[in-house]
Amino acid sequence: MADDAEKTEEPTDKKIEDARKEGNVAKSQDVAALITLCVAFGAILLFLGFFKERITSLYIYYQSFIGQELDIKLLYKISIKTLLEMCFMILPIALAVAISGIIANVLQFGFNFTLKPIMPNFGKLNPIKGIKNIISMKKLIELVKIVLKVSVVFAIVGFFIYSFLPELKHISILPLFKQLAWIKDKFIILFAAVIISFLVFAIFDFFIVRFQYFKGLRMSKQEIKDEYKQMEGDPKIKAKIRQLQMQAAKNRMMSDVPNADVVITNPTHYSIAIAYDSSKHDAPIILAKGVDNIAFKIRQIAQEHNIPIYEDRQLARALYKECELGDLVPRTLWSAVAQVFKFILEQRNKK
C-alpha cells in the first residue's frame, strides 16, 4: 500500500492532457522573456530609421517655438504633439512584443486555449492553503532564480556602462546625430550582452521547469490503475459484458441451426451447421459451429428439425478451424463439402 501511495510513475498522456485543459503547462518565463527581448531588439533596429525621422520632426517642431512666450495653451499643444509622436513610435514595438509573447508560449507547449485558469475558484481564498503556496520549495526556487538573474543582469549592465564612461567627455562635444550614433552602437553592445545572459538563463530554466512540471504530474500505481479503469472500464464489468455478448451470439447461432441443410460432425466433439443457397452465395455458408456441449446442442436442434447429420472427422475439424460464423466454405474444401451434399441428395432420392 505504501508503494501505491508514492508518486513514482511518469504521468500518462491522459494526465498531461487533463493538466493542459486546466491551464497547467510547462512554461518557462525565461524562454518567453528571451524571445520577447530578441524580437523587441530586432524591431528597434528595424525601426531606427523611422525613429530618427520622428525624433527629427519633433526636434524641428520644438525649434519652431523658439522666441515664443510659453503659456498653458502652448504647453498643452506641445505635450499632446509629443505624446502622439511617442505613441506612434512605441506602437510597432509594442505590437511586435505582444505577438512575440504569444509565439514564445506556443513554441513551448503548443496552442492551448482554456478559460479555467481565470474562472472564479473560492477554494483559492483559503488562507492556510494560500500560505502553503507562498511558503513552498517551488516558490523558494523561483525567488532564488529571480535574485540571481537580476544580480547578473545588473552586474553585466554596470560593467559595460562603467567601461563606456571614459568616452562620455569626448562624446558630449559632438553634434547630436553623432551622439545618437554612439548611443546606438553602445546600446547594441549592451543589449547583446543582456540577451546572451538571458539565453543562458533560459536554457537552464527550460529544463528545470520541464523537470518540475513532469515531477508534479507523477502518479502512483493506484492512480494509473484507476485511470485505466475510467478509460477502459472495470475488467470485471468488461468480462461480464463480453460474456453477455458471447451468450447473445450463441443464441443467435442456435436460432440459425434450423435453417441449415446439413450438420457435419466428427462425431462427438465438433459440429458445424452449413447451408447452401445458389441464388445468394457462390458456396455454402457456415451458420453455426461449436465443440463439446455446444456441438451436442447443435446436433440436438438438428435432430429436432430433421436436418441430416453427416459424420466426417477431418472435414469437421477443418471447417471449425478455418471458418468463422457467416464465412463461406473456402475453395480448398469445396470438393469435400460437395461430397456431403451429394450423399444427402442420394439419401433423399432413395426415400
ChimeraX attribute file (.defattr): number of C-alpha atoms within 10 A of each C-alpha:
attribute: neighborCount
match mode: 1-to-1
recipient: residues
	/A:1	7
	/A:2	6
	/A:3	10
	/A:4	15
	/A:5	12
	/A:6	13
	/A:7	17
	/A:8	14
	/A:9	15
	/A:10	16
	/A:11	19
	/A:12	15
	/A:13	9
	/A:14	12
	/A:15	16
	/A:16	17
	/A:17	14
	/A:18	12
	/A:19	14
	/A:20	16
	/A:21	16
	/A:22	15
	/A:23	16
	/A:24	16
	/A:25	20
	/A:26	20
	/A:27	19
	/A:28	21
	/A:29	14
	/A:30	19
	/A:31	24
	/A:32	21
	/A:33	19
	/A:34	24
	/A:35	21
	/A:36	21
	/A:37	19
	/A:38	16
	/A:39	19
	/A:40	20
	/A:41	18
	/A:42	14
	/A:43	17
	/A:44	18
	/A:45	14
	/A:46	12
	/A:47	14
	/A:48	14
	/A:49	11
	/A:50	13
	/A:51	18
	/A:52	13
	/A:53	12
	/A:54	16
	/A:55	16
	/A:56	13
	/A:57	13
	/A:58	17
	/A:59	11
	/A:60	11
	/A:61	14
	/A:62	13
	/A:63	10
	/A:64	10
	/A:65	12
	/A:66	9
	/A:67	7
	/A:68	8
	/A:69	7
	/A:70	11
	/A:71	9
	/A:72	8
	/A:73	9
	/A:74	13
	/A:75	11
	/A:76	12
	/A:77	12
	/A:78	16
	/A:79	12
	/A:80	12
	/A:81	14
	/A:82	16
	/A:83	12
	/A:84	12
	/A:85	17
	/A:86	15
	/A:87	11
	/A:88	13
	/A:89	18
	/A:90	13
	/A:91	12
	/A:92	15
	/A:93	18
	/A:94	14
	/A:95	13
	/A:96	16
	/A:97	21
	/A:98	15
	/A:99	12
	/A:100	21
	/A:101	19
	/A:102	13
	/A:103	16
	/A:104	21
	/A:105	20
	/A:106	14
	/A:107	12
	/A:108	15
	/A:109	13
	/A:110	11
	/A:111	11
	/A:112	14
	/A:113	10
	/A:114	12
	/A:115	10
	/A:116	12
	/A:117	11
	/A:118	8
	/A:119	8
	/A:120	8
	/A:121	9
	/A:122	7
	/A:123	9
	/A:124	11
	/A:125	9
	/A:126	9
	/A:127	10
	/A:128	10
	/A:129	12
	/A:130	12
	/A:131	10
	/A:132	11
	/A:133	13
	/A:134	12
	/A:135	11
	/A:136	11
	/A:137	11
	/A:138	11
	/A:139	13
	/A:140	12
	/A:141	10
	/A:142	13
	/A:143	12
	/A:144	10
	/A:145	14
	/A:146	12
	/A:147	10
	/A:148	13
	/A:149	16
	/A:150	11
	/A:151	12
	/A:152	15
	/A:153	16
	/A:154	12
	/A:155	12
	/A:156	16
	/A:157	16
	/A:158	13
	/A:159	12
	/A:160	14
	/A:161	14
	/A:162	10
	/A:163	10
	/A:164	11
	/A:165	10
	/A:166	10
	/A:167	10
	/A:168	11
	/A:169	9
	/A:170	10
	/A:171	15
	/A:172	11
	/A:173	10
	/A:174	12
	/A:175	9
	/A:176	11
	/A:177	11
	/A:178	13
	/A:179	15
	/A:180	14
	/A:181	11
	/A:182	15
	/A:183	13
	/A:184	14
	/A:185	10
	/A:186	15
	/A:187	14
	/A:188	13
	/A:189	12
	/A:190	17
	/A:191	15
	/A:192	14
	/A:193	16
	/A:194	18
	/A:195	18
	/A:196	12
	/A:197	16
	/A:198	21
	/A:199	17
	/A:200	13
	/A:201	17
	/A:202	20
	/A:203	14
	/A:204	14
	/A:205	19
	/A:206	18
	/A:207	13
	/A:208	13
	/A:209	16
	/A:210	15
	/A:211	12
	/A:212	13
	/A:213	16
	/A:214	15
	/A:215	15
	/A:216	12
	/A:217	18
	/A:218	20
	/A:219	20
	/A:220	19
	/A:221	18
	/A:222	15
	/A:223	16
	/A:224	18
	/A:225	13
	/A:226	14
	/A:227	15
	/A:228	15
	/A:229	13
	/A:230	10
	/A:231	10
	/A:232	10
	/A:233	13
	/A:234	14
	/A:235	11
	/A:236	9
	/A:237	11
	/A:238	12
	/A:239	12
	/A:240	12
	/A:241	12
	/A:242	12
	/A:243	12
	/A:244	12
	/A:245	12
	/A:246	12
	/A:247	12
	/A:248	12
	/A:249	13
	/A:250	16
	/A:251	11
	/A:252	13
	/A:253	20
	/A:254	20
	/A:255	14
	/A:256	18
	/A:257	27
	/A:258	20
	/A:259	16
	/A:260	21
	/A:261	20
	/A:262	22
	/A:263	28
	/A:264	24
	/A:265	27
	/A:266	17
	/A:267	16
	/A:268	14
	/A:269	16
	/A:270	26
	/A:271	31
	/A:272	29
	/A:273	32
	/A:274	26
	/A:275	22
	/A:276	19
	/A:277	11
	/A:278	9
	/A:279	6
	/A:280	8
	/A:281	11
	/A:282	11
	/A:283	18
	/A:284	22
	/A:285	21
	/A:286	25
	/A:287	25
	/A:288	26
	/A:289	26
	/A:290	19
	/A:291	17
	/A:292	12
	/A:293	13
	/A:294	17
	/A:295	22
	/A:296	18
	/A:297	16
	/A:298	28
	/A:299	25
	/A:300	14
	/A:301	16
	/A:302	22
	/A:303	14
	/A:304	10
	/A:305	13
	/A:306	12
	/A:307	19
	/A:308	18
	/A:309	20
	/A:310	19
	/A:311	17
	/A:312	15
	/A:313	16
	/A:314	11
	/A:315	18
	/A:316	22
	/A:317	18
	/A:318	11
	/A:319	22
	/A:320	18
	/A:321	9
	/A:322	11
	/A:323	16
	/A:324	15
	/A:325	16
	/A:326	13
	/A:327	14
	/A:328	19
	/A:329	20
	/A:330	14
	/A:331	10
	/A:332	8
	/A:333	13
	/A:334	14
	/A:335	9
	/A:336	14
	/A:337	20
	/A:338	13
	/A:339	11
	/A:340	20
	/A:341	16
	/A:342	12
	/A:343	13
	/A:344	17
	/A:345	12
	/A:346	11
	/A:347	11
	/A:348	10
	/A:349	8
	/A:350	7
	/A:351	6
